[in-house]
Amino acid sequence: MYPNIPPAIWSIPHGNGLPVPEPPKNFVMYSDDEYIVSSNSEEQQPSPSRDAEYLPSTDSSNHKITEGELSDFIKDLELPKNMAELLASKLQQWDLLHHSVKATFLTRKQEFEQLFKTVGYFDCCKDIDGLMVAMHMRHSPEQ
């Protein structure tokens, strides 16, 4: 059902101050294939755009995916282990991972897996002391 909004359904009166628009005699329509389809010919034509051609950045400051970002991404996608490993392998092959991310990041996940449990959509640490020991961090339960 369409909303009953008066300005959306009223006709617009045209006159001297507001003439009826006329369609262009020659128009260009862009398709998803990045080819230009013209109303006058079937051949490809150069783009009429006056924008400068996009050139990707060549500097090395492009964002690289960190281990935490990759882990969160894999969780968000709910990928099984074998697909997560394939994704990580491809990202590393394409040089999209930060240099600190090791190809064996999933084995570290297995190392910590026993310290956590999943309740519904949440992951909870069930052994905080064990986690602190595994991460080589000092922990005081009183804090």
C-alpha positions as CSV (number, residue, x, y, z in Angstrom):
1,M,0.0,0.0,0.0
2,Y,1.3,3.4,-0.9
3,P,1.3,6.2,1.7
4,N,-1.3,8.9,1.3
5,I,1.0,11.9,1.3
6,P,-0.6,14.7,-0.7
7,P,2.6,16.2,-2.2
8,A,3.5,12.7,-3.4
9,I,0.2,12.2,-5.3
10,W,-0.7,15.7,-6.4
11,S,0.0,16.6,-10.0
12,I,2.3,19.5,-10.7
13,P,0.8,22.4,-12.7
14,H,3.0,23.4,-15.5
15,G,3.0,26.8,-17.2
16,N,5.2,29.7,-18.3
17,G,7.3,29.5,-15.1
18,L,7.5,25.7,-15.0
19,P,7.4,24.2,-18.5
20,V,6.8,20.4,-19.0
21,P,10.2,18.8,-19.2
22,E,11.2,17.2,-22.5
23,P,13.3,14.1,-22.6
24,P,16.8,14.5,-24.1
25,K,17.2,13.6,-27.7
26,N,20.4,11.7,-27.0
27,F,21.0,10.1,-23.7
28,V,23.6,7.8,-22.2
29,M,22.7,5.0,-19.8
30,Y,25.3,3.0,-17.9
31,S,24.9,-0.7,-17.4
32,D,26.4,-2.9,-14.7
33,D,29.0,-4.2,-17.1
34,E,30.6,-0.7,-17.3
35,Y,29.8,-0.4,-21.0
36,I,27.9,2.6,-22.2
37,V,24.7,2.0,-24.0
38,S,23.6,5.0,-26.1
39,S,20.1,5.6,-27.5
40,N,21.6,6.4,-31.0
41,S,24.0,3.5,-31.5
42,E,24.9,0.1,-30.3
43,E,28.7,0.8,-30.2
44,Q,30.6,1.6,-27.1
45,Q,31.4,5.3,-26.6
46,P,33.9,7.1,-24.4
47,S,32.4,8.3,-21.1
48,P,31.0,11.8,-21.2
49,S,32.1,12.3,-17.6
50,R,34.4,15.2,-16.8
51,D,35.6,13.6,-13.6
52,A,39.2,12.7,-13.4
53,E,39.8,9.0,-13.9
54,Y,40.0,7.1,-10.6
55,L,43.5,5.9,-9.8
56,P,43.9,3.7,-6.7
57,S,46.4,4.7,-4.1
58,T,49.8,3.3,-4.5
59,D,51.2,4.2,-1.1
60,S,51.8,1.5,1.5
61,S,49.5,3.2,4.1
62,N,46.5,1.1,3.0
63,H,44.7,-0.6,5.9
64,K,45.8,-4.1,6.7
65,I,43.5,-6.4,8.6
66,T,44.6,-7.1,12.2
67,E,44.1,-10.5,14.0
68,G,41.3,-9.1,16.1
69,E,39.5,-7.6,13.1
70,L,39.9,-10.9,11.2
71,S,38.6,-12.9,14.2
72,D,35.6,-10.6,14.5
73,F,34.9,-10.8,10.8
74,I,35.0,-14.6,10.8
75,K,32.6,-14.6,13.8
76,D,30.2,-12.1,12.1
77,L,30.1,-14.3,9.0
78,E,29.6,-17.5,11.2
79,L,32.1,-19.3,9.1
80,P,33.0,-22.9,9.9
81,K,36.7,-23.6,10.8
82,N,37.7,-24.8,7.3
83,M,36.2,-21.8,5.6
84,A,37.7,-19.4,8.1
85,E,41.1,-21.0,7.4
86,L,40.6,-20.6,3.7
87,L,39.6,-17.0,4.0
88,A,42.6,-16.2,6.2
89,S,44.9,-18.0,3.7
90,K,43.5,-16.0,0.8
91,L,43.7,-12.7,2.6
92,Q,47.3,-13.4,3.5
93,Q,48.0,-14.4,-0.1
94,W,46.6,-11.1,-1.3
95,D,48.7,-9.2,1.3
96,L,45.6,-7.8,3.1
97,L,46.6,-9.0,6.5
98,H,48.7,-7.0,9.0
99,H,52.3,-8.4,9.2
100,S,51.6,-9.4,12.9
101,V,48.8,-11.8,11.9
102,K,50.2,-15.3,11.6
103,A,48.7,-18.0,9.4
104,T,48.3,-20.1,12.5
105,F,45.9,-17.7,14.2
106,L,43.2,-20.4,14.4
107,T,45.4,-22.7,16.5
108,R,45.7,-19.9,19.1
109,K,41.9,-19.8,19.1
110,Q,41.9,-23.5,19.9
111,E,44.3,-22.9,22.7
112,F,41.9,-20.4,24.3
113,E,38.7,-22.2,23.4
114,Q,38.7,-24.3,26.5
115,L,38.6,-21.1,28.6
116,F,35.4,-19.9,27.1
117,K,31.8,-21.1,26.7
118,T,29.1,-19.9,24.4
119,V,25.7,-19.0,25.9
120,G,23.2,-18.1,23.1
121,Y,24.9,-15.4,21.1
122,F,27.5,-14.6,23.7
123,D,30.9,-15.9,24.5
124,C,31.8,-15.9,28.2
125,C,35.1,-16.5,29.9
126,K,34.7,-19.4,32.3
127,D,38.3,-19.4,33.6
128,I,39.6,-15.8,34.0
129,D,42.7,-17.0,36.0
130,G,43.5,-19.5,33.3
131,L,43.1,-16.9,30.6
132,M,45.4,-14.5,32.4
133,V,48.1,-17.2,32.8
134,A,47.7,-18.2,29.1
135,M,48.2,-14.5,28.1
136,H,51.2,-14.1,30.4
137,M,49.4,-11.3,32.4
138,R,49.4,-10.7,36.1
139,H,45.9,-11.0,37.6
140,S,44.6,-10.2,41.0
141,P,41.1,-11.6,41.6
142,E,40.4,-9.0,44.2
143,Q,40.5,-6.2,41.5
